[in-house]
Amino acid sequence: MTIEYLKKGKNAADRAVDDAKVTKIVEDTLQAIAEKGDEALREFSIKFDNYNPTSFKLSSAEIENLIKQVSKRDLEDIKFAQSQIRKFAQAQRDSMLDIEIETMPGVILGHKNIPVQSVGCYVPAGKFPMVASAHMSIVTAEVAKVPRIIAATPPFKGKPNPAVIAAMHLGGAHEIYVMGGIQAVGAMSLGTETIKSVDMMVGPGNAYVAEAKRQLFGRVGIDLLAGPTETMVIADDTVDAELCATDLLGQAEHGYDSPAFLVTNNKKLAEDTLSEIDRILKILPTANTASVSWKDYGEVILCDSYEEMLNVANDIASEHVQVMTDRDDWFLANMHSYGALFLGPRTNVANGDKVIGTNHTLPTKKAGRYTGGLWVGKFLKTHSYQEITTDEAAVKIGEYCSRLCILESFVGHAEQANIRVRRYGGKDIPYGEAVE
């Protein structure tokens, strides 16, 4: 197996140093919020966002006024995107059924899918107003019928972004707060004097948001660790360098630490893509961000075969994987670790990010090895129940249970079974002994 790196990003040691700095800042910030509540929230809002409102929660009148500032066309586009996301989320919800079966006469087993009772949705907007992130979390939670959906977004250029607020409101948020980053995630998760804590935190964000969710997991549930965006293009000679370069930089512009990978078996395509990236960076309005991200986190990996390309892709487990080859269906059948797949040159990651209907909150940092992205099922808890309806079933199950408990030396457990065998079967069983 021969893999050649035509370009590599930061090494693991350097990335670990960066991660350690983030961890410490998040730890200190969350501790301050836990101890000082609203006071700390306001301090951090002023420090990080230069924002000091009378109230972080928007009133109905403020929401209505902000929505009026959004053009008719933009509102129609927001509604179209939300309809796409709602349709797919509803189809996913409809696939999740409550079940009840009778495993033997008189023994009823089942499960119910119950919504999480309160959810906090974080919608990034500091560098870019992430309108689409409101759709992805809030609309999906609404389809799951979560009773309380609250949402937070940072100020954009010193004030609430009207389009983001419109998307939050139209998506179904019951409470909307203007606060960003660690302090927003911390306030919603831990609660303050004026914000009631939630049961679950969802939504994408930068490295600080992802780390805050990681540290808070256990106090609250989280959807997944969705940190700085990652993208991978798997391509062969069926596509050109301009397409590959455009799709790599289209995600690298997210932030200064957004990994982008080209995995190919064609050296000319790899070299041409590097040249195209240099060309596009000279004209891309977001080149100040994308160029740093590409320099530090971009990689071009040349493989000998499609099998090598597949193995490399599964090992990296990128958040977004764009497949443009002569065997896209083969990759679909054999890829097992990723966030979301985008198949064929007509498809692109931006479609998934903004409008096509699948969710853009996806696993990063190899989390695709053990979890998929945000979907309606993340807001539902599957709870089992059981019922025994006949004396005969109570005795039969009790006899097995009694013996299995004594096998593990759990006498108290065994007596829970024995008392039922005595009462419903009329059997005389000595205390603490298994049913013969």
N, C-alpha and C positions, 0 to 999 in steps of 0.2 A: 504494500500500500504506500503510494508516494503522494504526499500532499505538499504543495509549494505555496508559501505565503508571499504574494507579490507586494502586499502591504500588511502591516500589523499595527494594532493600537497599543494603548498603555499596557504594561505588564501587570500581572496579578498583584505584585507587591505594592505598586503605586496605587492601584485601585483600593487595596486594603487600607492604606493610609487615609485615603479620601473617605472611605466608609467609616473609619473610626472617628473622624472629626464630626461627621454627620450624627453618629450614634450619641456622642457626648452632648452636642447641642440639643438634640431632641430630648434626651433624658432630663436635662436641666429645665427645659421649657415645660415639659409635662409635669414635673415635680412642682414648679411654681404655680401652674394652673390648679393642680390638686390642692395646694396649700392656700392660695389667695383668690381663687375663683375669678370673678369679674374684674377685680383690680389687676390681676396678672394679664387677663385677656386684653384689657385696654392698654396696658404697658407694651405688650408685644405688638398690638395693632399699630400703635404709634411708632414703635421702633422699626418694625419690618415693612409696614405698608404706609406709614405717614398718614394714618386715617384715624380720626377721633370723633365718631358720630355721637349724637345724643343717645341713640339706641342702635345696637348692632342688628336687631330684628327690624325688618321692614314692615311698616303698617300697610293695610289694604290700600289706603290712599296713595302711599309712596309707590307701591307696586303698579297700580293703575296708571300713575303719572309716567313711570318708566316705560311701560308697555306702549303708551301713546307716542313715545319718541322713536319707536321702531317702525320702519316703513312698511307699507302694505305688502310689498313684494317679499321683504325679509320675513314677515310674519307668515306668509303663505309657504315660504320655503321651510321654515321651522315646523309648521304643521304637517307638511308633506313628509319630512324626515321622521317626525314622531309617529305618523300613521304607519310608515314602513316598519319602524321598530316595534310598535304596538302589535301589528299583525303577526310578526315573527314570534314575539314574546307570548302572545295568546296561543299560537299554535304549539309552542313548547309547553305552556301551562296545560293545555288540553291533553297532552300526551302523558301527564302525570296523574294517575288515577288512584283514588282511594280503593282499597281492596278489603274483602272479607271472605274467608273461606272456612269450611268445616273440615278440619284435618282428620277427624274421626267422629263418630256419632256423639254429640253433646259437647264438643270442643270447638269453640269459635275463636279464630285468630284474625286480626286485621291490622291495617294501618290507615292513618289519616294524614293528609298533607296540610299543615297548619301554618299560616303566615307568621313570620317574626312580627312582634307587636309594635316595635318602633325602630326606625332606621334613620341614620344620618348619612346624607349623600354629599360628598365633597365634589365641587365643580371648579377645576382650576381656571384662573383668569388673570394671573399676575403678569406674565409675559404676553400671552395670547388669550383672548376671551374664548374659552372653550365651550361654546354654545352646545356642541354635540354631546359633551359629557353630561349635561343635564338630561338629555333624552335617555342616555344609556342607563343611568341609575334610577332616576325618578319615575320615568314611564314604566320601566320594568318592575319596579316596586309596586306601582299602582296596579299593574296587571295581576300581580301576586296578591293584591288586596291587603297590603300592609296598612293597618289602621292609622299609624302616625308616621308621616314622612317629613323629615325636616332636611333642609339643605343649606349649605354655606358656600359662598364664593368670595374670593378676595376683591377688593376694589380694583378697578382697572383705570389707570391714570387718575387716581385719586377719588374715584366715585363709582357707584354701582354701574355695571355695564348693562344698558337697557335690553339688549338682545339676550344676554345670559339670564337676566331676571325674567324676561318674557318666557323663555324656554322652561325655566324652573316652574313658573306659575302654570303654564299650559300643560306641563308634564304631570302636574298633580301634587306639587309640594304643599304641605299644610302650613309650614313655617319657613320663612326665608331669612337668612342671616348674611350680612356682609362682613366676612372675616376670612382670613386666609391662612394657608399653610398649617404648621404645627399647632398653632393656637386654635384654629377652627376644628381640627380633628380632635384635639384635646378637650375643648369645651363641650363638643357634642358627645364625646365618649364618657368623660368624667362628670360632666354637669357643673353648673355654677349656680349662683344665687338666682339668676334669671333664665337659665337654660336647663331644662330637664334632660337628664342623660338618656341616651338611646341604648337599645339592646345590640345594635349592629352598626358598623361603619363600613361604607362602601365608597368606591370611586377611585379614579387614578390621581396621579400627582407626581411631583418631583421626588428626588431621593429623600427629602425631609418628611414628606407626607407618607411615603412608603415605610420609612423607618418608624414614624409615629404609630402607624397602624400595627407594625410588628410588635412594638413595645406594649401596646394597649391590648393586644390579643389575649384573651382570657378574661379581662375586665369586660370586654365587649367581643362580639363576634366580628369577623372581617370577611369581606368577599375573597380577597387574595392579595398578594403583594404585587401591586401594579405600579412599579416605579417608572423611572425614565424610559421612554419608548425605545423599542428595539425593532430593527427590521432586517430581513434577509431576502436577497434575491437569488433564486436558484435558476440559472439560465444556461442554455446551450446556443449553438449557432443559428437557431430559428428566430432569434431576436437580435436587435442591434444595440450598440453601446449607448446611444442617446437615450433609449428607453430605460436601460438599466441604471444609468447615471441619474436620470430624472427621478426614478423611483427610490433610489438610495438617498439622495439629497432631500427628497420630499419628506422624509421622516427625520433626517439628521437635523433639520431646522427646528425641531421641537425644543432642543436644549443643548447645553454644552457637553452633556454626557450621554448622548443617545447613540448606542452602538448600531452600526450598519455593516452588513456583511454581503459580499458578492461571492457566491459559490458557483464555480463553473468548471467545465471540462474543456474549455476552448481558450487557449492562451491569447489569441488575437482579440477575442471579445474582452478578456480581462484587461489587456493593455489599452485597448481603445476606450474602455470604460473609465480607466484612470485619467486618460486624456480628456474625455468628455466632462468628467467631474471638474477638472481644472478650468475648462472653458465655461461651464455653467456657473461656477462660483464667482466668476468675474461679472456676471450679470444678475445673479440672484439677489433680490432685495434683502433676504434674510441670511446673506452669506456670512455676516459677522458671527452668527450663531452656528450655522451649518458647517462653516470651515473649521471651527474649533472642534466641533463634534466629530467631523470626519478625520481630522488630523489625529485626535487622541483615541478615537474609538472605532474608526473605520478599518475594515479588513477585506482583502481580496484573496480568496483561497482557490488555488488551481488544483483540480483533481484529475486522476487518470480515467475515471469511469463514472457512470451514473450511480453505481453501487457505493463508490467512495463519496460522491456528493450526498447521497442519502444518509450515510453514516455520519458525515460531518454535520449535516443539518440536524439530525436527531440528537447529536451530542451537544450542540450549541443550544438547541431548544428555544429558538428565538420567539419573541412575542408575535411578530408578523412574519409570515413566510410566503413570499410571492414566487410562484412556480411558473416559469415560461420556458417550456421544453417541448420536445416531440413526444413526450410520454407523461403528460401531467396527471392522467388518471393513475399511472403506476405510482407516482409520488403520493397521491391521495390514499391509495391502498396501503402504502408501506410507511408513511410518516406516522410516528407515534408520540413525538414530544414537540409541542409547539403551542402557540396561543391560538392563532387562526390562520387558515390557508386561503390564499387568493390564487385561483387557478386560471392560467392563460393570459395572454397579452392584453386582452380586452378588459381584464379585471385589474384593479389596483387597490392599494391599502387605503388611499384617501376615500374610496367608496365606502369601505367598511368603517372608517373613522367617522364619517359624517352622515351617511344617508341610506345605504343599501338595505339596512334592517338588522344585520347581525350586531352583536355588542362589541364596542371597542375597548372595554375595560378587560384587559387580558393579562395573563401571567408573564412576568419578566424574571430575569436572573435565574433561568433554568427551572422556574416553578412549573413550567409546562410539562415537566416529567411526572408530576403528581396531581395537577389540577387543570381544569379548563378555565375559561373566562367567566365573567359575570353573566348570569342568565336568570330567568325567572325562578328557576329551582333554587338559586342561592338564597332567596327570600322565604323559602318554604322549609319547614322542619317536618320530617316524616316520623310520626310517632306511632308506635305499635300499641295494641290493646288485646286483651284476651278475656274470654268468659267461658265458664263451664256451666252447662245448663241442665245436666242430668246427674242423678246420684251415681249411676253406673260409670259415667265418665270421670267423676270426682274420685271414685275408688280406684279405677284403673290407672289414671295418671298419678294418683297419690301413692300407689304401690311402687311404681317405677321411681318416683321422686324420693320416696323414703329410702330405698336401697342406694340410690345414687348419692344422696346426702351423707349417709353413713360411710360410704366408700371414701368420701373426702373428710370424714370425721366431723362433720357439721351436725351435731346432735339437735341444736335448736332448729335448724332448717328442717331436719327430718321430722320433728314434732309438728311443724306446720302441715306436713303431709299426713302424718299419722292421725292427727285429730280429725281430719276429714274422712280418713278410712274408717275410724271408729264410728263417727256420727252417721255417715252416709252408707256404710257397708256393714255396720254392726259387728266389726271384728275386734277381738280383744288383743291389743298389741301392747306389750310392756313399754313403759315410758323409756324413750331414748334408744329403742332397738328398731332395727329395720323390719319392714314387713317381709315375712317369708314367702 
